[in-house]
Amino acid sequence: MRMIIPPVASRREIDRNFSIFFRHHRVSAFNRAVSDLCRFYAVKRPRIEWFEYIDWGKTAGKTYEDGRIHLVHPENWKRGRIYNKERMWIQMVYHELGHYLLWTDAERKADVFMRRMVNGLRRSGRRSASARRLIGVPRRRRANATTVRPRRRIARAS
């Protein structure tokens, strides 16, 4: 699948705005980042609602078919979570925006979108082990799991 993503300069600006929002809770920075992304893809801006927790704290974000996105606010993200880092929150936002932009085969495409948005943002050529874990290593998947058949066991005569 070929995926069109914004140029690196635009992605850095979008990422910087998400970071500003996470650290200082400036709504204008978040709105600017989402608007820039929607302008690039020529789509209507999604309705985003903020929550303290979603699905009893199990879910960080949720995208609906009508274009609504429910997100956990950074203030609540920092409290009571094992993975409460800024990078994880930003990648979760990219993931949910990926659902919004690429609704068909949404889960796989949202993960690919998140990885590609983050890829190349760091200026240094080397990436730390923790950054590799956050971005994730693309895994190979079978095209259709139903085509895999279990092996037949041959009964041996005793």
RAQUIFEN-V431892 format. One record per residue. N is the residue number from 1. RES is the residue in one letter. SS is DSSP state (alpha for helix, beta for strand, coil for the rest). PSI is psi in radians with two decimals (NA if undefined). Layout:
[[N/RES/SS/PSI] [N/RES/SS/PSI]]
This chain:
[[1/M/coil/2.31] [2/R/coil/2.26] [3/M/coil/2.25] [4/I/coil/2.19] [5/I/coil/2.79] [6/P/coil/2.76] [7/P/coil/2.83] [8/V/alpha/-0.72] [9/A/alpha/-0.74] [10/S/alpha/-0.72] [11/R/alpha/-0.64] [12/R/alpha/-0.72] [13/E/alpha/-0.76] [14/I/alpha/-0.79] [15/D/alpha/-0.71] [16/R/alpha/-0.72] [17/N/alpha/-0.68] [18/F/alpha/-0.68] [19/S/alpha/-0.74] [20/I/alpha/-0.75] [21/F/alpha/-0.73] [22/F/alpha/-0.74] [23/R/alpha/-0.76] [24/H/alpha/-0.04] [25/H/coil/0.68] [26/R/coil/1.90] [27/V/alpha/-0.59] [28/S/alpha/-0.62] [29/A/alpha/-0.73] [30/F/alpha/-0.80] [31/N/alpha/-0.68] [32/R/alpha/-0.74] [33/A/alpha/-0.82] [34/V/alpha/-0.70] [35/S/alpha/-0.72] [36/D/alpha/-0.74] [37/L/alpha/-0.78] [38/C/alpha/-0.62] [39/R/alpha/-0.71] [40/F/alpha/-0.75] [41/Y/alpha/-0.03] [42/A/coil/0.85] [43/V/coil/2.79] [44/K/coil/2.51] [45/R/coil/2.31] [46/P/coil/2.72] [47/R/beta/2.08] [48/I/beta/2.26] [49/E/beta/2.50] [50/W/beta/2.48] [51/F/beta/2.75] [52/E/coil/-0.73] [53/Y/coil/2.75] [54/I/beta/2.36] [55/D/coil/0.90] [56/W/coil/0.60] [57/G/coil/0.00] [58/K/coil/-0.54] [59/T/beta/2.46] [60/A/coil/-0.45] [61/G/beta/2.72] [62/K/beta/2.35] [63/T/beta/2.35] [64/Y/coil/2.79] [65/E/coil/-0.46] [66/D/coil/0.10] [67/G/coil/0.03] [68/R/beta/2.51] [69/I/beta/2.20] [70/H/beta/2.21] [71/L/beta/2.63] [72/V/beta/2.23] [73/H/coil/2.56] [74/P/alpha/-0.57] [75/E/alpha/-0.71] [76/N/alpha/-0.42] [77/W/alpha/-0.63] [78/K/coil/-0.38] [79/R/coil/2.26] [80/G/coil/0.33] [81/R/coil/2.59] [82/I/coil/-0.81] [83/Y/coil/1.41] [84/N/coil/0.48] [85/K/coil/2.72] [86/E/alpha/-0.78] [87/R/alpha/-0.72] [88/M/alpha/-0.69] [89/W/alpha/-0.78] [90/I/alpha/-0.72] [91/Q/alpha/-0.57] [92/M/alpha/-0.70] [93/V/alpha/-0.78] [94/Y/alpha/-0.71] [95/H/alpha/-0.83] [96/E/alpha/-0.64] [97/L/alpha/-0.57] [98/G/alpha/-0.67] [99/H/alpha/-0.75] [100/Y/alpha/-0.74] [101/L/alpha/-0.60] [102/L/coil/1.19] [103/W/coil/-0.58] [104/T/coil/2.32] [105/D/coil/0.88] [106/A/alpha/-0.77] [107/E/alpha/-0.84] [108/R/alpha/-0.78] [109/K/alpha/-0.62] [110/A/alpha/-0.68] [111/D/alpha/-0.74] [112/V/alpha/-0.74] [113/F/alpha/-0.79] [114/M/alpha/-0.79] [115/R/alpha/-0.75] [116/R/alpha/-0.53] [117/M/alpha/-0.62] [118/V/alpha/-0.48] [119/N/coil/2.25] [120/G/coil/0.07] [121/L/coil/-0.58] [122/R/coil/2.44] [123/R/coil/-0.55] [124/S/coil/2.66] [125/G/coil/-0.46] [126/R/coil/2.53] [127/R/coil/2.37] [128/S/coil/2.84] [129/A/alpha/-0.64] [130/S/alpha/-0.63] [131/A/alpha/-0.65] [132/R/alpha/-0.66] [133/R/alpha/-0.67] [134/L/alpha/-0.75] [135/I/alpha/-0.68] [136/G/coil/2.54] [137/V/coil/2.22] [138/P/coil/2.32] [139/R/coil/2.58] [140/R/coil/2.39] [141/R/coil/2.65] [142/R/coil/2.58] [143/A/coil/-0.74] [144/N/coil/2.01] [145/A/alpha/-0.35] [146/T/alpha/-0.29] [147/T/alpha/-0.26] [148/V/coil/2.18] [149/R/coil/2.49] [150/P/coil/2.66] [151/R/coil/2.52] [152/R/coil/2.42] [153/R/coil/2.33] [154/I/coil/2.19] [155/A/coil/2.23] [156/R/coil/2.46] [157/A/coil/2.26] [158/S/coil/NA]]
